[in-house]
Amino acid sequence: MKKIIVADDEARIRRLVCDFLASEGYEPLEANDGDVALELFEQNPDTAAIILDVMMPNLDGWAACREIRKTSNVPVLMLTARSEEFDELMGFEAGADDYVTKPFSPSVLMKRVAALLRRTGNEPEQTAQTVTLDGLTVDESAHVITLDDAALELTLKEYNILLKLLSSVGRVFSREQLLDDIWGYDYSGDIRTVDSHVARLRTKLGDWGNTHLKTVYGIGYKIEAD
């Protein structure tokens, strides 16, 4: 499993990025500032890539990147709320390989990370492309879901919710987690949109949904195996 260091002083963003990295088959290592990121990198020289927020206490992303470049060519992606051309140039001059501006789509960020690793020969380990549970089959590579051999028509949000819940059967995902992961951390709409999408998903899944897709009242949702 490829290790990726995520350095950001905003805990919510750091946790969101780490959750997405874990779901893509990486091993995320968390740092809340540049100094901690350097310590983690020293302790984990096999790190495949580093994501650095620019504005961090103690040691900012630019300074951390320059320190890393003194001893390593590990891929570095800068993550920042700044968007001016000067800031991007500063990042590249510090030795960064790519640059993503907040707010960002976590899915797009994952694609940028994967592309960066491909360019540097550090592609992630392949994860299973098919998930099966009690007659339900999700073929991730073909983006096809079948239930008792009949194809299901789901919206993209419904598909992503189901895939997220199936990624860890028995685990409860809070509404906030699902909102962050599926809609993006910068989504400003009503959290109840998660409930309405899950309700429609359960209806489309029929008896399977009633049996396996469970509401944990006051918290969120989970998939239960028989």
Biotite code that builds the C-alpha atoms (Angstrom):
import biotite.structure as struc

atoms = struc.array([
    struc.Atom([0.000, 0.000, 0.000], chain_id="A", res_id=1, res_name="MET", atom_name="CA", element="C"),
    struc.Atom([1.491, 3.346, -1.079], chain_id="A", res_id=2, res_name="LYS", atom_name="CA", element="C"),
    struc.Atom([1.986, 5.914, 1.673], chain_id="A", res_id=3, res_name="LYS", atom_name="CA", element="C"),
    struc.Atom([0.944, 9.519, 1.072], chain_id="A", res_id=4, res_name="ILE", atom_name="CA", element="C"),
    struc.Atom([1.591, 12.297, 3.592], chain_id="A", res_id=5, res_name="ILE", atom_name="CA", element="C"),
    struc.Atom([-1.213, 14.864, 3.893], chain_id="A", res_id=6, res_name="VAL", atom_name="CA", element="C"),
    struc.Atom([-0.158, 18.107, 5.598], chain_id="A", res_id=7, res_name="ALA", atom_name="CA", element="C"),
    struc.Atom([-2.898, 20.667, 6.277], chain_id="A", res_id=8, res_name="ASP", atom_name="CA", element="C"),
    struc.Atom([-3.685, 22.618, 9.437], chain_id="A", res_id=9, res_name="ASP", atom_name="CA", element="C"),
    struc.Atom([-7.448, 22.383, 8.767], chain_id="A", res_id=10, res_name="GLU", atom_name="CA", element="C"),
    struc.Atom([-8.466, 19.084, 10.369], chain_id="A", res_id=11, res_name="ALA", atom_name="CA", element="C"),
    struc.Atom([-11.697, 18.740, 8.356], chain_id="A", res_id=12, res_name="ARG", atom_name="CA", element="C"),
    struc.Atom([-9.957, 19.063, 5.015], chain_id="A", res_id=13, res_name="ILE", atom_name="CA", element="C"),
    struc.Atom([-7.095, 16.811, 6.130], chain_id="A", res_id=14, res_name="ARG", atom_name="CA", element="C"),
    struc.Atom([-9.545, 14.114, 7.252], chain_id="A", res_id=15, res_name="ARG", atom_name="CA", element="C"),
    struc.Atom([-11.542, 14.375, 4.023], chain_id="A", res_id=16, res_name="LEU", atom_name="CA", element="C"),
    struc.Atom([-8.448, 13.972, 1.851], chain_id="A", res_id=17, res_name="VAL", atom_name="CA", element="C"),
    struc.Atom([-7.206, 11.073, 3.978], chain_id="A", res_id=18, res_name="CYS", atom_name="CA", element="C"),
    struc.Atom([-10.571, 9.275, 3.771], chain_id="A", res_id=19, res_name="ASP", atom_name="CA", element="C"),
    struc.Atom([-10.550, 9.561, -0.010], chain_id="A", res_id=20, res_name="PHE", atom_name="CA", element="C"),
    struc.Atom([-6.942, 8.381, -0.251], chain_id="A", res_id=21, res_name="LEU", atom_name="CA", element="C"),
    struc.Atom([-7.745, 5.345, 1.922], chain_id="A", res_id=22, res_name="ALA", atom_name="CA", element="C"),
    struc.Atom([-10.757, 4.502, -0.259], chain_id="A", res_id=23, res_name="SER", atom_name="CA", element="C"),
    struc.Atom([-8.455, 4.593, -3.316], chain_id="A", res_id=24, res_name="GLU", atom_name="CA", element="C"),
    struc.Atom([-6.035, 2.077, -1.800], chain_id="A", res_id=25, res_name="GLY", atom_name="CA", element="C"),
    struc.Atom([-3.405, 4.412, -0.343], chain_id="A", res_id=26, res_name="TYR", atom_name="CA", element="C"),
    struc.Atom([-2.125, 4.651, 3.233], chain_id="A", res_id=27, res_name="GLU", atom_name="CA", element="C"),
    struc.Atom([-2.518, 8.301, 4.309], chain_id="A", res_id=28, res_name="PRO", atom_name="CA", element="C"),
    struc.Atom([-0.265, 9.803, 6.985], chain_id="A", res_id=29, res_name="LEU", atom_name="CA", element="C"),
    struc.Atom([-1.562, 12.987, 8.651], chain_id="A", res_id=30, res_name="GLU", atom_name="CA", element="C"),
    struc.Atom([0.401, 16.110, 9.549], chain_id="A", res_id=31, res_name="ALA", atom_name="CA", element="C"),
    struc.Atom([-1.016, 19.372, 10.877], chain_id="A", res_id=32, res_name="ASN", atom_name="CA", element="C"),
    struc.Atom([1.969, 21.502, 9.861], chain_id="A", res_id=33, res_name="ASP", atom_name="CA", element="C"),
    struc.Atom([5.127, 21.448, 7.770], chain_id="A", res_id=34, res_name="GLY", atom_name="CA", element="C"),
    struc.Atom([7.420, 20.384, 10.615], chain_id="A", res_id=35, res_name="ASP", atom_name="CA", element="C"),
    struc.Atom([5.320, 17.293, 11.306], chain_id="A", res_id=36, res_name="VAL", atom_name="CA", element="C"),
    struc.Atom([5.244, 16.499, 7.576], chain_id="A", res_id=37, res_name="ALA", atom_name="CA", element="C"),
    struc.Atom([9.061, 16.539, 7.461], chain_id="A", res_id=38, res_name="LEU", atom_name="CA", element="C"),
    struc.Atom([9.238, 14.289, 10.535], chain_id="A", res_id=39, res_name="GLU", atom_name="CA", element="C"),
    struc.Atom([6.801, 11.828, 8.963], chain_id="A", res_id=40, res_name="LEU", atom_name="CA", element="C"),
    struc.Atom([8.790, 11.802, 5.730], chain_id="A", res_id=41, res_name="PHE", atom_name="CA", element="C"),
    struc.Atom([12.008, 11.132, 7.627], chain_id="A", res_id=42, res_name="GLU", atom_name="CA", element="C"),
    struc.Atom([10.303, 8.246, 9.442], chain_id="A", res_id=43, res_name="GLN", atom_name="CA", element="C"),
    struc.Atom([8.739, 6.922, 6.211], chain_id="A", res_id=44, res_name="ASN", atom_name="CA", element="C"),
    struc.Atom([11.313, 7.238, 3.410], chain_id="A", res_id=45, res_name="PRO", atom_name="CA", element="C"),
    struc.Atom([9.183, 4.948, 1.226], chain_id="A", res_id=46, res_name="ASP", atom_name="CA", element="C"),
    struc.Atom([6.452, 7.616, 0.992], chain_id="A", res_id=47, res_name="THR", atom_name="CA", element="C"),
    struc.Atom([5.040, 7.688, -2.552], chain_id="A", res_id=48, res_name="ALA", atom_name="CA", element="C"),
    struc.Atom([3.820, 11.316, -2.554], chain_id="A", res_id=49, res_name="ALA", atom_name="CA", element="C"),
    struc.Atom([3.256, 14.332, -0.309], chain_id="A", res_id=50, res_name="ILE", atom_name="CA", element="C"),
    struc.Atom([0.293, 16.746, -0.311], chain_id="A", res_id=51, res_name="ILE", atom_name="CA", element="C"),
    struc.Atom([1.228, 20.070, 1.280], chain_id="A", res_id=52, res_name="LEU", atom_name="CA", element="C"),
    struc.Atom([-1.053, 22.939, 2.188], chain_id="A", res_id=53, res_name="ASP", atom_name="CA", element="C"),
    struc.Atom([0.702, 26.261, 1.568], chain_id="A", res_id=54, res_name="VAL", atom_name="CA", element="C"),
    struc.Atom([-0.505, 28.220, 4.608], chain_id="A", res_id=55, res_name="MET", atom_name="CA", element="C"),
    struc.Atom([0.445, 26.241, 7.729], chain_id="A", res_id=56, res_name="MET", atom_name="CA", element="C"),
    struc.Atom([1.819, 27.284, 11.128], chain_id="A", res_id=57, res_name="PRO", atom_name="CA", element="C"),
    struc.Atom([5.457, 26.771, 12.132], chain_id="A", res_id=58, res_name="ASN", atom_name="CA", element="C"),
    struc.Atom([6.618, 25.755, 8.657], chain_id="A", res_id=59, res_name="LEU", atom_name="CA", element="C"),
    struc.Atom([4.565, 26.599, 5.555], chain_id="A", res_id=60, res_name="ASP", atom_name="CA", element="C"),
    struc.Atom([4.183, 24.413, 2.482], chain_id="A", res_id=61, res_name="GLY", atom_name="CA", element="C"),
    struc.Atom([6.735, 26.267, 0.384], chain_id="A", res_id=62, res_name="TRP", atom_name="CA", element="C"),
    struc.Atom([9.425, 25.953, 3.054], chain_id="A", res_id=63, res_name="ALA", atom_name="CA", element="C"),
    struc.Atom([8.579, 22.290, 3.678], chain_id="A", res_id=64, res_name="ALA", atom_name="CA", element="C"),
    struc.Atom([8.776, 21.554, -0.042], chain_id="A", res_id=65, res_name="CYS", atom_name="CA", element="C"),
    struc.Atom([12.194, 23.217, -0.296], chain_id="A", res_id=66, res_name="ARG", atom_name="CA", element="C"),
    struc.Atom([13.445, 21.107, 2.619], chain_id="A", res_id=67, res_name="GLU", atom_name="CA", element="C"),
    struc.Atom([12.127, 17.922, 0.997], chain_id="A", res_id=68, res_name="ILE", atom_name="CA", element="C"),
    struc.Atom([13.826, 18.785, -2.286], chain_id="A", res_id=69, res_name="ARG", atom_name="CA", element="C"),
    struc.Atom([17.215, 18.950, -0.592], chain_id="A", res_id=70, res_name="LYS", atom_name="CA", element="C"),
    struc.Atom([17.205, 15.168, -0.226], chain_id="A", res_id=71, res_name="THR", atom_name="CA", element="C"),
    struc.Atom([14.366, 13.715, -2.319], chain_id="A", res_id=72, res_name="SER", atom_name="CA", element="C"),
    struc.Atom([12.473, 13.870, -5.616], chain_id="A", res_id=73, res_name="ASN", atom_name="CA", element="C"),
    struc.Atom([9.279, 12.426, -4.084], chain_id="A", res_id=74, res_name="VAL", atom_name="CA", element="C"),
    struc.Atom([6.195, 13.847, -5.890], chain_id="A", res_id=75, res_name="PRO", atom_name="CA", element="C"),
    struc.Atom([4.788, 16.908, -4.094], chain_id="A", res_id=76, res_name="VAL", atom_name="CA", element="C"),
    struc.Atom([1.342, 18.391, -4.690], chain_id="A", res_id=77, res_name="LEU", atom_name="CA", element="C"),
    struc.Atom([0.601, 21.826, -3.211], chain_id="A", res_id=78, res_name="MET", atom_name="CA", element="C"),
    struc.Atom([-2.884, 22.425, -1.819], chain_id="A", res_id=79, res_name="LEU", atom_name="CA", element="C"),
    struc.Atom([-3.914, 26.008, -1.114], chain_id="A", res_id=80, res_name="THR", atom_name="CA", element="C"),
    struc.Atom([-6.717, 28.546, -0.930], chain_id="A", res_id=81, res_name="ALA", atom_name="CA", element="C"),
    struc.Atom([-4.604, 30.977, -2.898], chain_id="A", res_id=82, res_name="ARG", atom_name="CA", element="C"),
    struc.Atom([-5.053, 31.232, -6.651], chain_id="A", res_id=83, res_name="SER", atom_name="CA", element="C"),
    struc.Atom([-2.758, 34.043, -7.784], chain_id="A", res_id=84, res_name="GLU", atom_name="CA", element="C"),
    struc.Atom([-0.208, 33.172, -10.472], chain_id="A", res_id=85, res_name="GLU", atom_name="CA", element="C"),
    struc.Atom([2.592, 34.342, -8.137], chain_id="A", res_id=86, res_name="PHE", atom_name="CA", element="C"),
    struc.Atom([1.636, 31.701, -5.570], chain_id="A", res_id=87, res_name="ASP", atom_name="CA", element="C"),
    struc.Atom([1.664, 28.956, -8.197], chain_id="A", res_id=88, res_name="GLU", atom_name="CA", element="C"),
    struc.Atom([5.070, 30.069, -9.417], chain_id="A", res_id=89, res_name="LEU", atom_name="CA", element="C"),
    struc.Atom([6.338, 30.068, -5.829], chain_id="A", res_id=90, res_name="MET", atom_name="CA", element="C"),
    struc.Atom([5.143, 26.489, -5.446], chain_id="A", res_id=91, res_name="GLY", atom_name="CA", element="C"),
    struc.Atom([6.845, 25.303, -8.609], chain_id="A", res_id=92, res_name="PHE", atom_name="CA", element="C"),
    struc.Atom([10.039, 27.189, -7.775], chain_id="A", res_id=93, res_name="GLU", atom_name="CA", element="C"),
    struc.Atom([10.047, 25.436, -4.399], chain_id="A", res_id=94, res_name="ALA", atom_name="CA", element="C"),
    struc.Atom([10.024, 22.133, -6.294], chain_id="A", res_id=95, res_name="GLY", atom_name="CA", element="C"),
    struc.Atom([6.326, 21.193, -6.316], chain_id="A", res_id=96, res_name="ALA", atom_name="CA", element="C"),
    struc.Atom([5.104, 18.902, -9.098], chain_id="A", res_id=97, res_name="ASP", atom_name="CA", element="C"),
    struc.Atom([1.460, 19.991, -9.144], chain_id="A", res_id=98, res_name="ASP", atom_name="CA", element="C"),
    struc.Atom([-0.828, 22.605, -7.615], chain_id="A", res_id=99, res_name="TYR", atom_name="CA", element="C"),
    struc.Atom([-4.533, 22.387, -6.604], chain_id="A", res_id=100, res_name="VAL", atom_name="CA", element="C"),
    struc.Atom([-6.572, 25.368, -5.423], chain_id="A", res_id=101, res_name="THR", atom_name="CA", element="C"),
    struc.Atom([-9.264, 25.226, -2.730], chain_id="A", res_id=102, res_name="LYS", atom_name="CA", element="C"),
    struc.Atom([-12.180, 24.689, -2.850], chain_id="A", res_id=103, res_name="PRO", atom_name="CA", element="C"),
    struc.Atom([-11.578, 21.481, -4.745], chain_id="A", res_id=104, res_name="PHE", atom_name="CA", element="C"),
    struc.Atom([-13.449, 18.327, -5.667], chain_id="A", res_id=105, res_name="SER", atom_name="CA", element="C"),
    struc.Atom([-11.989, 15.371, -3.712], chain_id="A", res_id=106, res_name="PRO", atom_name="CA", element="C"),
    struc.Atom([-12.574, 13.101, -6.722], chain_id="A", res_id=107, res_name="SER", atom_name="CA", element="C"),
    struc.Atom([-10.630, 15.457, -8.970], chain_id="A", res_id=108, res_name="VAL", atom_name="CA", element="C"),
    struc.Atom([-7.843, 15.661, -6.382], chain_id="A", res_id=109, res_name="LEU", atom_name="CA", element="C"),
    struc.Atom([-7.610, 11.849, -6.381], chain_id="A", res_id=110, res_name="MET", atom_name="CA", element="C"),
    struc.Atom([-7.260, 11.869, -10.173], chain_id="A", res_id=111, res_name="LYS", atom_name="CA", element="C"),
    struc.Atom([-4.485, 14.457, -9.922], chain_id="A", res_id=112, res_name="ARG", atom_name="CA", element="C"),
    struc.Atom([-2.697, 12.311, -7.326], chain_id="A", res_id=113, res_name="VAL", atom_name="CA", element="C"),
    struc.Atom([-3.037, 9.191, -9.496], chain_id="A", res_id=114, res_name="ALA", atom_name="CA", element="C"),
    struc.Atom([-1.773, 11.078, -12.567], chain_id="A", res_id=115, res_name="ALA", atom_name="CA", element="C"),
    struc.Atom([1.181, 12.404, -10.572], chain_id="A", res_id=116, res_name="LEU", atom_name="CA", element="C"),
    struc.Atom([2.087, 8.901, -9.411], chain_id="A", res_id=117, res_name="LEU", atom_name="CA", element="C"),
    struc.Atom([1.778, 7.543, -12.955], chain_id="A", res_id=118, res_name="ARG", atom_name="CA", element="C"),
    struc.Atom([4.170, 10.197, -14.243], chain_id="A", res_id=119, res_name="ARG", atom_name="CA", element="C"),
    struc.Atom([6.702, 9.295, -11.573], chain_id="A", res_id=120, res_name="THR", atom_name="CA", element="C"),
    struc.Atom([6.256, 5.521, -11.802], chain_id="A", res_id=121, res_name="GLY", atom_name="CA", element="C"),
    struc.Atom([4.550, 5.252, -8.404], chain_id="A", res_id=122, res_name="ASN", atom_name="CA", element="C"),
    struc.Atom([1.105, 4.001, -9.381], chain_id="A", res_id=123, res_name="GLU", atom_name="CA", element="C"),
    struc.Atom([-1.086, 2.719, -6.521], chain_id="A", res_id=124, res_name="PRO", atom_name="CA", element="C"),
    struc.Atom([-1.784, -0.938, -5.980], chain_id="A", res_id=125, res_name="GLU", atom_name="CA", element="C"),
    struc.Atom([-4.880, -2.061, -7.848], chain_id="A", res_id=126, res_name="GLN", atom_name="CA", element="C"),
    struc.Atom([-7.960, -2.630, -5.743], chain_id="A", res_id=127, res_name="THR", atom_name="CA", element="C"),
    struc.Atom([-10.812, -5.026, -6.470], chain_id="A", res_id=128, res_name="ALA", atom_name="CA", element="C"),
    struc.Atom([-12.999, -3.880, -9.347], chain_id="A", res_id=129, res_name="GLN", atom_name="CA", element="C"),
    struc.Atom([-16.085, -5.891, -8.378], chain_id="A", res_id=130, res_name="THR", atom_name="CA", element="C"),
    struc.Atom([-18.072, -5.840, -5.125], chain_id="A", res_id=131, res_name="VAL", atom_name="CA", element="C"),
    struc.Atom([-20.674, -8.538, -4.450], chain_id="A", res_id=132, res_name="THR", atom_name="CA", element="C"),
    struc.Atom([-23.108, -8.910, -1.542], chain_id="A", res_id=133, res_name="LEU", atom_name="CA", element="C"),
    struc.Atom([-26.145, -11.184, -1.394], chain_id="A", res_id=134, res_name="ASP", atom_name="CA", element="C"),
    struc.Atom([-27.143, -10.935, -5.054], chain_id="A", res_id=135, res_name="GLY", atom_name="CA", element="C"),
    struc.Atom([-25.979, -7.342, -5.538], chain_id="A", res_id=136, res_name="LEU", atom_name="CA", element="C"),
    struc.Atom([-22.927, -6.844, -7.768], chain_id="A", res_id=137, res_name="THR", atom_name="CA", element="C"),
    struc.Atom([-21.113, -3.572, -8.424], chain_id="A", res_id=138, res_name="VAL", atom_name="CA", element="C"),
    struc.Atom([-18.663, -3.615, -11.342], chain_id="A", res_id=139, res_name="ASP", atom_name="CA", element="C"),
    struc.Atom([-16.611, -0.474, -10.703], chain_id="A", res_id=140, res_name="GLU", atom_name="CA", element="C"),
    struc.Atom([-14.624, -0.673, -13.929], chain_id="A", res_id=141, res_name="SER", atom_name="CA", element="C"),
    struc.Atom([-17.811, -0.803, -16.043], chain_id="A", res_id=142, res_name="ALA", atom_name="CA", element="C"),
    struc.Atom([-19.832, 1.401, -13.653], chain_id="A", res_id=143, res_name="HIS", atom_name="CA", element="C"),
    struc.Atom([-22.621, -1.217, -13.718], chain_id="A", res_id=144, res_name="VAL", atom_name="CA", element="C"),
    struc.Atom([-24.803, -2.453, -10.840], chain_id="A", res_id=145, res_name="ILE", atom_name="CA", element="C"),
    struc.Atom([-26.884, -5.599, -11.033], chain_id="A", res_id=146, res_name="THR", atom_name="CA", element="C"),
    struc.Atom([-29.299, -7.077, -8.512], chain_id="A", res_id=147, res_name="LEU", atom_name="CA", element="C"),
    struc.Atom([-30.203, -10.731, -9.020], chain_id="A", res_id=148, res_name="ASP", atom_name="CA", element="C"),
    struc.Atom([-28.743, -10.396, -12.547], chain_id="A", res_id=149, res_name="ASP", atom_name="CA", element="C"),
    struc.Atom([-30.995, -7.424, -13.422], chain_id="A", res_id=150, res_name="ALA", atom_name="CA", element="C"),
    struc.Atom([-29.345, -4.066, -14.140], chain_id="A", res_id=151, res_name="ALA", atom_name="CA", element="C"),
    struc.Atom([-30.180, -1.174, -11.800], chain_id="A", res_id=152, res_name="LEU", atom_name="CA", element="C"),
    struc.Atom([-30.497, 2.414, -13.002], chain_id="A", res_id=153, res_name="GLU", atom_name="CA", element="C"),
    struc.Atom([-28.987, 4.736, -10.399], chain_id="A", res_id=154, res_name="LEU", atom_name="CA", element="C"),
    struc.Atom([-28.034, 8.395, -10.517], chain_id="A", res_id=155, res_name="THR", atom_name="CA", element="C"),
    struc.Atom([-24.358, 9.217, -10.048], chain_id="A", res_id=156, res_name="LEU", atom_name="CA", element="C"),
    struc.Atom([-24.965, 10.383, -6.464], chain_id="A", res_id=157, res_name="LYS", atom_name="CA", element="C"),
    struc.Atom([-26.914, 7.207, -5.630], chain_id="A", res_id=158, res_name="GLU", atom_name="CA", element="C"),
    struc.Atom([-24.162, 5.077, -7.181], chain_id="A", res_id=159, res_name="TYR", atom_name="CA", element="C"),
    struc.Atom([-21.455, 6.856, -5.201], chain_id="A", res_id=160, res_name="ASN", atom_name="CA", element="C"),
    struc.Atom([-23.402, 6.565, -1.938], chain_id="A", res_id=161, res_name="ILE", atom_name="CA", element="C"),
    struc.Atom([-23.893, 2.840, -2.450], chain_id="A", res_id=162, res_name="LEU", atom_name="CA", element="C"),
    struc.Atom([-20.239, 2.342, -3.358], chain_id="A", res_id=163, res_name="LEU", atom_name="CA", element="C"),
    struc.Atom([-19.126, 4.301, -0.287], chain_id="A", res_id=164, res_name="LYS", atom_name="CA", element="C"),
    struc.Atom([-21.322, 2.245, 2.061], chain_id="A", res_id=165, res_name="LEU", atom_name="CA", element="C"),
    struc.Atom([-20.181, -1.011, 0.437], chain_id="A", res_id=166, res_name="LEU", atom_name="CA", element="C"),
    struc.Atom([-16.527, -0.007, 0.844], chain_id="A", res_id=167, res_name="SER", atom_name="CA", element="C"),
    struc.Atom([-16.775, -0.919, 4.539], chain_id="A", res_id=168, res_name="SER", atom_name="CA", element="C"),
    struc.Atom([-19.710, -3.232, 5.273], chain_id="A", res_id=169, res_name="VAL", atom_name="CA", element="C"),
    struc.Atom([-20.951, -2.815, 8.842], chain_id="A", res_id=170, res_name="GLY", atom_name="CA", element="C"),
    struc.Atom([-19.350, 0.611, 9.319], chain_id="A", res_id=171, res_name="ARG", atom_name="CA", element="C"),
    struc.Atom([-21.654, 3.547, 10.036], chain_id="A", res_id=172, res_name="VAL", atom_name="CA", element="C"),
    struc.Atom([-21.052, 6.571, 7.792], chain_id="A", res_id=173, res_name="PHE", atom_name="CA", element="C"),
    struc.Atom([-22.395, 9.822, 9.205], chain_id="A", res_id=174, res_name="SER", atom_name="CA", element="C"),
    struc.Atom([-24.435, 12.198, 7.069], chain_id="A", res_id=175, res_name="ARG", atom_name="CA", element="C"),
    struc.Atom([-21.563, 14.672, 7.320], chain_id="A", res_id=176, res_name="GLU", atom_name="CA", element="C"),
    struc.Atom([-19.078, 12.097, 5.998], chain_id="A", res_id=177, res_name="GLN", atom_name="CA", element="C"),
    struc.Atom([-21.313, 11.203, 3.080], chain_id="A", res_id=178, res_name="LEU", atom_name="CA", element="C"),
    struc.Atom([-21.940, 14.863, 2.307], chain_id="A", res_id=179, res_name="LEU", atom_name="CA", element="C"),
    struc.Atom([-18.208, 15.632, 2.318], chain_id="A", res_id=180, res_name="ASP", atom_name="CA", element="C"),
    struc.Atom([-17.250, 12.550, 0.312], chain_id="A", res_id=181, res_name="ASP", atom_name="CA", element="C"),
    struc.Atom([-20.015, 12.647, -2.308], chain_id="A", res_id=182, res_name="ILE", atom_name="CA", element="C"),
    struc.Atom([-20.905, 16.335, -2.625], chain_id="A", res_id=183, res_name="TRP", atom_name="CA", element="C"),
    struc.Atom([-17.547, 17.828, -1.613], chain_id="A", res_id=184, res_name="GLY", atom_name="CA", element="C"),
    struc.Atom([-16.487, 19.650, 1.548], chain_id="A", res_id=185, res_name="TYR", atom_name="CA", element="C"),
    struc.Atom([-17.432, 23.054, 0.077], chain_id="A", res_id=186, res_name="ASP", atom_name="CA", element="C"),
    struc.Atom([-21.078, 22.036, -0.492], chain_id="A", res_id=187, res_name="TYR", atom_name="CA", element="C"),
    struc.Atom([-23.321, 24.597, 1.211], chain_id="A", res_id=188, res_name="SER", atom_name="CA", element="C"),
    struc.Atom([-26.758, 23.027, 0.732], chain_id="A", res_id=189, res_name="GLY", atom_name="CA", element="C"),
    struc.Atom([-29.039, 21.226, 3.185], chain_id="A", res_id=190, res_name="ASP", atom_name="CA", element="C"),
    struc.Atom([-27.563, 18.115, 4.832], chain_id="A", res_id=191, res_name="ILE", atom_name="CA", element="C"),
    struc.Atom([-31.002, 16.499, 4.471], chain_id="A", res_id=192, res_name="ARG", atom_name="CA", element="C"),
    struc.Atom([-30.233, 15.996, 0.785], chain_id="A", res_id=193, res_name="THR", atom_name="CA", element="C"),
    struc.Atom([-28.290, 12.913, 1.965], chain_id="A", res_id=194, res_name="VAL", atom_name="CA", element="C"),
    struc.Atom([-31.468, 11.477, 3.496], chain_id="A", res_id=195, res_name="ASP", atom_name="CA", element="C"),
    struc.Atom([-33.511, 12.027, 0.349], chain_id="A", res_id=196, res_name="SER", atom_name="CA", element="C"),
    struc.Atom([-30.875, 10.392, -1.866], chain_id="A", res_id=197, res_name="HIS", atom_name="CA", element="C"),
    struc.Atom([-30.558, 7.401, 0.481], chain_id="A", res_id=198, res_name="VAL", atom_name="CA", element="C"),
    struc.Atom([-34.353, 7.042, 0.565], chain_id="A", res_id=199, res_name="ALA", atom_name="CA", element="C"),
    struc.Atom([-34.507, 6.913, -3.238], chain_id="A", res_id=200, res_name="ARG", atom_name="CA", element="C"),
    struc.Atom([-31.591, 4.486, -3.317], chain_id="A", res_id=201, res_name="LEU", atom_name="CA", element="C"),
    struc.Atom([-33.306, 2.175, -0.814], chain_id="A", res_id=202, res_name="ARG", atom_name="CA", element="C"),
    struc.Atom([-36.498, 2.235, -2.896], chain_id="A", res_id=203, res_name="THR", atom_name="CA", element="C"),
    struc.Atom([-34.606, 1.280, -6.053], chain_id="A", res_id=204, res_name="LYS", atom_name="CA", element="C"),
    struc.Atom([-32.873, -1.554, -4.190], chain_id="A", res_id=205, res_name="LEU", atom_name="CA", element="C"),
    struc.Atom([-36.263, -2.973, -3.106], chain_id="A", res_id=206, res_name="GLY", atom_name="CA", element="C"),
    struc.Atom([-36.146, -5.878, -0.668], chain_id="A", res_id=207, res_name="ASP", atom_name="CA", element="C"),
    struc.Atom([-32.336, -5.853, -0.768], chain_id="A", res_id=208, res_name="TRP", atom_name="CA", element="C"),
    struc.Atom([-32.337, -2.235, 0.371], chain_id="A", res_id=209, res_name="GLY", atom_name="CA", element="C"),
    struc.Atom([-34.814, -2.890, 3.181], chain_id="A", res_id=210, res_name="ASN", atom_name="CA", element="C"),
    struc.Atom([-32.691, -5.796, 4.403], chain_id="A", res_id=211, res_name="THR", atom_name="CA", element="C"),
    struc.Atom([-29.176, -4.372, 4.029], chain_id="A", res_id=212, res_name="HIS", atom_name="CA", element="C"),
    struc.Atom([-29.307, -0.569, 3.887], chain_id="A", res_id=213, res_name="LEU", atom_name="CA", element="C"),
    struc.Atom([-29.809, 0.489, 7.479], chain_id="A", res_id=214, res_name="LYS", atom_name="CA", element="C"),
    struc.Atom([-30.460, 3.861, 9.088], chain_id="A", res_id=215, res_name="THR", atom_name="CA", element="C"),
    struc.Atom([-28.592, 4.453, 12.349], chain_id="A", res_id=216, res_name="VAL", atom_name="CA", element="C"),
    struc.Atom([-30.822, 7.098, 13.892], chain_id="A", res_id=217, res_name="TYR", atom_name="CA", element="C"),
    struc.Atom([-29.091, 10.299, 14.863], chain_id="A", res_id=218, res_name="GLY", atom_name="CA", element="C"),
    struc.Atom([-25.882, 9.269, 13.097], chain_id="A", res_id=219, res_name="ILE", atom_name="CA", element="C"),
    struc.Atom([-26.131, 8.067, 9.499], chain_id="A", res_id=220, res_name="GLY", atom_name="CA", element="C"),
    struc.Atom([-26.238, 4.924, 7.378], chain_id="A", res_id=221, res_name="TYR", atom_name="CA", element="C"),
    struc.Atom([-24.546, 1.563, 6.911], chain_id="A", res_id=222, res_name="LYS", atom_name="CA", element="C"),
    struc.Atom([-24.717, -1.624, 4.860], chain_id="A", res_id=223, res_name="ILE", atom_name="CA", element="C"),
    struc.Atom([-25.326, -4.774, 6.903], chain_id="A", res_id=224, res_name="GLU", atom_name="CA", element="C"),
    struc.Atom([-24.503, -8.272, 5.712], chain_id="A", res_id=225, res_name="ALA", atom_name="CA", element="C"),
    struc.Atom([-26.784, -11.164, 6.633], chain_id="A", res_id=226, res_name="ASP", atom_name="CA", element="C"),
])
